[in-house]
Amino acid sequence: MPSNACDVKGIILQALKTDGPVVILEHRALYDISCDVPVEAYPLPFGRARIARPGKDVTVVATSLMVSEALKAAVDLAQAGIDVEVIDPVTIQPLDENAILQSVRKTGRLIVADNGWLRCGFSAEVAAVVAEKAFHDLKAPVKRIGWPECPCPVSKALEDAFYPMAEDIARAAWRLMGKKEKYAAQKKAVDTFVGPY
């Protein structure tokens, strides 16, 4: 579940070297995001997470589009003195459990942000790994960000209410840090995807 074009290229090159089947899931909203992609070949080994942003207060493990949303939330929260570490697993199977556990042991707080339903999904799996292997390192309960338990909408107005964004991640981090006052976003996130639906 890559979050950027560089990882897409590396994963595809690694998939071409792999004997078994590989499924690459990409979010449609990532098509508007650009980055510099090296010309040379660079296969990315499966199961190696990337620290998209180092931090010391809260760990956010995010997949696909939620990585860019987590990075936006981290910038917003930094202005309030909350230092967020963003972990991009790049591949969800195999999963780099070690990178996630090291980060949680450092921060003591975990948010898992995924573009999927919460039940039986990626966020539940990461929460289970941390509960089993780093429970005593947690300073607060794990918070999961994902889709509500209802059918996925296909109209723009309903999608705006359905899909989680940077503000949802920031609000969760705010609560995990024990802030009593209400979280106020520095600027409102905007979904730029316009179709087709």
C-alpha positions as CSV (number, residue, x, y, z in Angstrom):
1,M,0.0,0.0,0.0
2,P,2.5,2.7,-1.2
3,S,2.0,6.3,-0.3
4,N,4.1,7.9,-3.0
5,A,5.4,7.4,-6.6
6,C,8.9,6.5,-5.4
7,D,7.6,3.6,-3.3
8,V,5.4,2.5,-6.2
9,K,8.4,2.2,-8.5
10,G,10.4,0.3,-5.9
11,I,7.6,-2.1,-5.0
12,I,6.9,-2.9,-8.7
13,L,10.6,-3.6,-9.3
14,Q,10.7,-5.9,-6.3
15,A,7.5,-7.6,-7.3
16,L,9.0,-8.4,-10.7
17,K,11.8,-10.2,-8.9
18,T,9.4,-12.2,-6.7
19,D,8.1,-15.7,-7.5
20,G,4.8,-15.4,-5.7
21,P,1.8,-13.1,-6.4
22,V,2.0,-9.5,-5.3
23,V,-1.1,-7.2,-5.0
24,I,-0.4,-3.5,-5.0
25,L,-3.3,-1.3,-3.6
26,E,-3.2,2.4,-4.4
27,H,-5.6,5.1,-3.4
28,R,-7.1,7.3,-6.2
29,A,-6.4,10.5,-4.3
30,L,-2.6,9.8,-4.5
31,Y,-2.7,10.5,-8.3
32,D,-2.6,14.2,-7.6
33,I,0.5,14.0,-5.4
34,S,3.9,14.2,-7.1
35,C,7.4,13.6,-6.0
36,D,10.9,13.1,-7.6
37,V,11.4,9.5,-8.7
38,P,15.0,8.4,-9.4
39,V,15.7,7.2,-12.9
40,E,17.8,4.2,-11.7
41,A,16.3,0.9,-10.6
42,Y,15.9,0.5,-6.9
43,P,13.8,-2.5,-5.8
44,L,12.3,-1.9,-2.3
45,P,12.5,-5.0,-0.1
46,F,9.1,-6.1,1.2
47,G,8.5,-5.8,4.9
48,R,10.7,-2.7,5.5
49,A,8.8,0.4,6.9
50,R,9.8,4.0,6.3
51,I,9.9,6.6,9.0
52,A,8.2,9.4,7.1
53,R,8.7,11.8,9.9
54,P,10.6,11.3,13.2
55,G,8.9,12.3,16.4
56,K,8.9,11.6,20.2
57,D,5.3,12.2,21.5
58,V,2.9,10.1,19.4
59,T,3.4,7.3,16.8
60,V,1.1,7.4,13.8
61,V,1.2,4.2,11.6
62,A,-0.5,5.1,8.4
63,T,-1.0,3.5,5.0
64,S,-1.4,4.8,1.5
65,L,-3.2,8.2,1.4
66,M,-3.3,8.4,5.2
67,V,0.5,8.9,5.2
68,S,0.1,12.3,3.6
69,E,-2.8,13.1,5.9
70,A,-0.7,12.0,8.9
71,L,2.2,14.3,7.7
72,K,-0.2,17.2,7.4
73,A,-1.5,16.5,10.9
74,A,2.1,16.3,12.3
75,V,2.9,19.8,10.8
76,D,-0.3,21.2,12.4
77,L,0.4,19.6,15.8
78,A,4.1,20.7,15.8
79,Q,2.8,24.3,16.1
80,A,1.1,23.2,19.4
81,G,4.3,21.5,20.7
82,I,3.2,17.9,19.9
83,D,5.9,15.9,18.1
84,V,4.4,13.2,15.9
85,E,6.4,10.2,14.4
86,V,4.8,8.9,11.2
87,I,5.5,5.3,10.2
88,D,4.7,4.3,6.6
89,P,4.8,0.4,6.5
90,V,4.9,0.5,2.7
91,T,3.9,-3.1,2.7
92,I,1.3,-4.6,4.9
93,Q,2.3,-8.2,4.3
94,P,5.0,-8.7,5.4
95,L,4.6,-6.1,8.0
96,D,7.6,-4.4,9.6
97,E,6.5,-5.0,13.2
98,N,9.9,-4.1,14.6
99,A,9.7,-0.5,13.3
100,I,6.3,0.0,14.7
101,L,7.2,-1.5,18.1
102,Q,10.4,0.6,18.4
103,S,8.4,3.7,17.7
104,V,5.7,2.9,20.2
105,R,8.2,2.0,22.9
106,K,9.7,5.5,22.3
107,T,6.5,7.5,22.2
108,G,4.1,5.4,24.4
109,R,1.2,6.4,22.2
110,L,-0.2,4.9,19.0
111,I,-2.7,6.0,16.3
112,V,-3.3,3.7,13.3
113,A,-4.7,5.5,10.3
114,D,-6.1,3.4,7.5
115,N,-8.4,3.9,4.5
116,G,-10.6,1.0,5.4
117,W,-13.2,-0.2,7.9
118,L,-11.9,-0.6,11.4
119,R,-13.3,-4.1,12.0
120,C,-11.0,-6.9,10.7
121,G,-8.7,-4.4,8.9
122,F,-5.1,-3.2,9.0
123,S,-5.7,-0.9,12.0
124,A,-7.0,-3.9,14.0
125,E,-4.0,-6.0,13.1
126,V,-1.5,-3.3,14.1
127,A,-3.4,-2.6,17.4
128,A,-3.2,-6.4,18.1
129,V,0.5,-6.5,17.5
130,V,1.2,-3.6,19.8
131,A,-1.2,-5.0,22.5
132,E,0.6,-8.3,22.4
133,K,4.2,-7.1,22.2
134,A,4.3,-3.6,23.7
135,F,1.3,-3.2,26.0
136,H,3.3,-2.1,29.0
137,D,5.0,0.6,26.9
138,L,1.7,2.3,26.2
139,K,0.8,5.5,28.1
140,A,-2.7,5.6,26.6
141,P,-5.0,3.3,24.7
142,V,-4.4,2.7,21.0
143,K,-6.6,5.0,18.8
144,R,-7.7,3.8,15.3
145,I,-8.7,6.1,12.5
146,G,-10.7,4.6,9.7
147,W,-14.1,4.3,8.0
148,P,-17.3,4.2,10.1
149,E,-19.4,1.0,10.2
150,C,-21.7,1.9,7.3
151,P,-21.6,1.4,3.5
152,C,-19.0,3.4,1.5
153,P,-20.7,6.5,-0.1
154,V,-20.4,7.6,-3.7
155,S,-21.5,11.2,-3.5
156,K,-19.0,14.0,-2.8
157,A,-21.0,15.4,0.1
158,L,-21.2,12.0,1.9
159,E,-17.6,11.2,1.1
160,D,-16.5,14.4,2.8
161,A,-18.2,13.2,6.0
162,F,-17.1,9.5,5.6
163,Y,-13.4,9.6,4.8
164,P,-10.9,10.4,7.6
165,M,-8.5,13.4,7.0
166,A,-5.6,15.1,8.7
167,E,-7.8,16.8,11.2
168,D,-9.2,13.5,12.5
169,I,-5.6,12.2,13.1
170,A,-4.6,15.5,14.8
171,R,-7.7,15.5,17.0
172,A,-6.9,11.9,18.1
173,A,-3.3,12.8,18.9
174,W,-4.5,15.9,20.8
175,R,-6.6,13.6,23.0
176,L,-3.9,11.0,23.5
177,M,-1.6,13.8,24.8
178,G,-4.2,14.6,27.4
179,K,-5.1,18.0,26.2
180,K,-8.2,19.3,27.9
181,E,-9.1,22.2,25.6
182,K,-10.8,21.4,22.3
183,Y,-8.5,20.9,19.3
184,A,-8.6,23.6,16.7
185,A,-7.0,22.9,13.3
186,Q,-4.6,25.5,11.9
187,K,-6.1,25.1,8.5
188,K,-8.9,22.9,7.0
189,A,-7.8,20.0,4.8
190,V,-9.3,19.8,1.3
191,D,-9.8,16.7,-0.8
192,T,-8.7,17.5,-4.3
193,F,-10.0,14.4,-6.1
194,V,-12.9,15.2,-8.5
195,G,-13.8,11.9,-10.1
196,P,-14.7,9.8,-11.7
197,Y,-16.6,8.2,-8.8
